Each structure stands twice: as C-alpha cells, then as structure tokens.
Amino acid sequence: MATKSKTEAAGTRGVRVIKKYPNRRLYDTDTSSYITLAEVKALVMGNEPFVVRDAKTNEDLTRSILLQIILEEESAGAPIFTEQVLANIIRFYGHAMQDFMGSYLEKNIQVFMDLQQKMTEQGGGLNPEAWKQFMNLQSPMMQGMMGTYLEQSRNALTQMQEQMQKNSEQMLAALGLKR
C-alpha cells in the first residue's frame, strides 16, 4: 500500500498552515521547516492556499503577512501604486464607502486578472516585439479586450451604486423617514 506524500496530504487537508513565532520567523507545518517571506510570496504566486497563524494565540495573521509582501514589493523599485493612489485608499478607511471600495477593487482586480489570463492564452509563444505590438492599445484585439474590461468595471460600479441606494433606502425606512 502506497503512502501519500506531504503534498498530496496537504491537498486533501486543504489549506497549508504557516505559524509565525514571536522571533518573527515563519514555520511551514507542511514541510516542517522555517520559511522566508520570499517563500510565502512563492506560495501566493503559485496559487497555493495557505493561512498564517500566530504560534501562541492562533490568531490569523495572513493579511498582515500579505501586506508585508506588498510593502517589500512596493519598496523594491517599480511600485504599482502611486502616492496619490495610496493616499486615496487611506482616505476610504473609516468612510461610509469603505466596504464598497474594497468590493469594487476586488472585482476590478479579478476582471483585470481574467483579462491578463486571456491575453496570455491568446498570445502564447510571442517574441518581445510581437508582445509589444499585441499590447499596443491600437490593435483591434486589445481594444476588444479593454472594452470588455471597461464594461465589466462599469458594471461593478453600477452594482456598487445600486447596493448603496438599496442600503440607504433600508436605513431611511428603518428610521421612519421614507414613505
């Protein structure tokens, strides 16, 4: 009878657990070894499901580790976010629109990732010059894909606005201010 490898066992167990110790070290319970933040980034890049837990309290620290990876990437040279974008994101914290903004960003990033996947599938085997031409916004294929992306983005914003209006109407009704 064959025994399962750790990778196979992890697949049946579900999410990989990484423990964070007070000395700031990360311990991968699947491989029974300490790992670096770069290795956690590799898990993200490989779409491996994982959770980071405080070794003492079992508190979920996954978000803080992901933010730490983003901070390192943003500091490394070619940031994604401009200072203006970061300032605008900060302004949404504590704002009535905070939940909607998070949802809106999440939907748009997913649409953009779907677009990227589609471009990769359609542009397989292209050399750098062909990729440059393919990425040119003047190409009909690129215009079609960007049109789809913009339409999906517009739909996400419309859904967000409709949800806000619905929530406002419910709140006013609850306060007895709506007929």
Disulfide bonds with the S-S distance in Angstrom:
none
